[in-house]
Amino acid sequence: MTTTKQTVTILRIRQLSKKLGMSRSWIYEKINPDSPRYDPSFPKPIKLGASAIGWIEHDIDQWVMSQLV
């Protein structure tokens, strides 16, 4: 039996902003359904605590690749 250990990296807003080269406000507008810049295909954040959120890096990478097509 072979087991593979898969690492999941969670990006906080500062890391995500740096990775995408976009501002925090741009990211928040992408996830806000009331914003004219809302993008339903943009990965949803996950709740990390009472007031903390993060994004799964793999989901972000897939979204970026889908934007290149």
N, C-alpha and C positions, 0 to 999 in steps of 0.2 A: 504494500500500500504506500503510495506516494502522497505526501502532503506538501502543498505549496503555501508559503506564507505571503500574503498579499498586503502591501502597505497602503494605507489610505492616508492621504495628506489633506488636512483641512486648512484652507486659506482664510485668514481673517481679512477684514476690509482693506487694511493697509497693504497687505501682501497681494491681494487681488488687484488693487489699483495699480500697483507697481508692475505686476505681471501683464496686465492688459494695456498699460500705458494710458489709462483713463482715470478721470477724477472720481472721488467717492460719490459726488452728486450724480454723475453719469450712471454709475452702477445702481444707485438707489432709484433713479428714474426708470432704468430698465426693468426693475422688479416691482414697480408700483403700478397697479392696474389703472389708477386714475391719471397717470402721466401720459401726455401725448407721445412720449418716447418709449412707452412700455413695450417690451418684447417678450411675448409668451414663451419663446423658445430659449430665452436666457435661463440658465440653471437657477433653481430656487435655492435660497440659503437654508441651512439647517440650524436649528436652535441648539446652542451649546450651554446655555444657562438662562438665568432670569432675564438678562438683557444682552446676551452675547449671541452672535450668529456667525456662521462661517460657510464656506463653499467647499465642496469636494473638488480637489484639483483635477481629477480625471474628468469630471463633468464639464469643467471649464475648458479643458483641452479639447474635448469633443465639440463643444459649442464653437470654439475658435475655428476648428477644422471645417465645421459646417458653413461658416461664414466665407470660407475661401472658394467655395464652389460657385 
